[in-house]
């Protein structure tokens, strides 16, 4: 079992930056798992934002965040990050981190993730 705890959300104005962090409870599992960030806006389905494979050699970004968001991980600290720059009002959502045991590729579907955090709210005012 892996517990994931997100932090770093908040209420900000459009154009500024935020960095989300997600700490995992078990290093031996974290370092072998792909990690993803998802978000869910009110009235919308949860969607993938970014994902990174277990070795940090590959990343994936949704088209809506390419060039603005960066996912990274520090396996020594059991932590994955999401650097969000040039935030827009449409980025407002609850952001979740998740862990997947898939190693051959970067998982991007919700069903491919085994563990989830509780989420952190990001609100961007225009």
N, C-alpha and C positions, 0 to 999 in steps of 0.2 A: 504494500500500500504506500502511496506517495501523497503527501499533503502539499498543496500549492497555495501560496499566499501572495496576492497581488498588493502593490502599494504604488503611490505616486499620482493617483488621480486627483482631480480638483476642478474648480471653476476658473476658466481663463478667458481672455479676450482673443478674438481671431488674430492670427498672425504670430502668436507666441509659440513657445516650445514647452513640452512636458516630456519627462522620462518616466515610463512605467517600469517597475521591477516585479519579478515573480521569483520568490524563494521556494525551493523544494526541500522537503524534509529528509530525503535520503540520497546521499551523494552517489552511492553505488548504482542506483537506478537512474538518477538524473543524467549522469554522464553518458548513458547508453540510449537515452530516449531523445527522439525529436521533440521539439517544443514549438508551440504555435500560440499566436495571439488572435483572438476572435473578438468581435464586438456585436452588441445587439442594441439597436435603437428602439425607442418606443413604437410599438405597432409593427415592427419589422422582424424578419427572421435573423437568427444569429448567422454571421458571416465571417469567413476567414479574413484576417488582415495581413498577417505575415507569419512565416514559419521558417524554422532553421533545423537542419539535420543534426544528428547527434554529435558529429565532429566539427560542426560549424563551417564545413567546406561548401555548403550550398544553402541558399536562401530562396524564399518565394515571397512575392508581394502581390497583393490585389492591385488591380490597375488604378483604383481610386486613391492609393497611397504611395504609389511608386514615385521615387524622387523626393518624397517628404518624410517618410518613416524609415527607420533602420532597426532591424532586429539583430541582436547579438547575444552571446551567452558567455558565461564564465563558469566552466565546470568546476574550477577550484572553489568557487563560492556557491555552487548549486543554484545559480541565479541566471535568469534570462531577462533581457531588457528590451524595451521598445522605445526608441527615441522618436518622438513625434515633433516635427518642425512645421512651421507655416500652417498651424491648425486652422481648420475651417468650421463653421457652424455645423456642417453636415458630418463632422467627425464626432459629434455628441452621441454618446452611447455608454453602456456598461461594457468595459473591456475585461475579457477573461483570458487567462493563460491556461494552457492544456499541455499534457504530455502524451506522447504516442510511442509505442514500442516498434513501430515500423522503421526499418533501417535502410532498406534498399532504395528508397526514394523519399521525397519530402511529402508527408501527408497533408492534404488540404481540406479534407472533408471531416465534418463533425464526428461522424461515426467511426473514424479512424483513430480517435483520441480516447485514451483510457482513463485519464485523471484530469480533473478540472478544479480550478480555483473558484472562489466565491464571487469574484468580480470586483472591479473598482470603477467608480463613476467618473467619466470625463465629460465636462460640460463646457462648450465653447460658445461664447456670446459674440454676436456680430456687431 
